[in-house]
Amino acid sequence: MARLNEADLKKNISIIKHEFMNPSESSGEVVDSSCEEIRQLFEKIKYQDTRIGLPNLPYFVKTLDETILSGNVGDYAACYFNLKDFTQINRQYGQDEGTKLLARFFLALQEKLGEIGLVCSAGGDSGVVLFKQHALDIVLEHLHGQKIDTSDGETAWM
């Protein structure tokens, strides 16, 4: 496979970015196959909060739409949450560590729910959860507060 020159590479990236930002306005132009990795990367980050490595709100909405269309929405519950006073965590441990703690909090809930739930970042210190109704107690218990270990071995209460 031939390598693209810089001008062709920029053109391909421009096409992919346009398709990514305006999916209903596809130009019909074909990108070089060597740029397929870039396209796949854009597709992956489209539904991910890259800051904490979890699905994002657009992914939640997409999944919720699919659940509604499947006719099984009655089996599910959903909730939005915002971690109260999270700025205090960032002040105490620093923003980088705060982000890691936030990710651990979200991932711990996802681990508890497993296949019966989906935890997504809603931006900042907020999240959304779609889960089977019978798992309501699991979600409420987790959201009531958790001890999360910091990278330094301390324990933060979230």
LINWOGI-V680178 format. One line per field, one symbol per residue. ss: DSSP state (@ for helix, = for strand, . for the rest). psi: psi as a letter, one per 20 degrees, with the letter a starting at -180 (. if undefined). Layout:
BEGIN
ss = ???
psi = ???
END
This chain:
BEGIN
ss = .....@@@@@@@@@@@@@@@@.@@@.......@@@@@@@@@@@@@@.==....==.@@@@@@@@@@@@@@..@@@=======...@@@@@@@@.@@@@@@@@@@@@@@@@@@@@@@=======..=======@@@@@@@@@@@@..===.....===.
psi = pqqqrgghgggghggggghghmhilpiiqpqqhijhhgghgghgihkpnihjkrqaghhgggggghgghijjhiiqrqqqqpopkhhhghggiqgghgggggghgghhghghhcijrppqpjqckqrqppqphijghgggggihqqppprhjjrpqp.
END
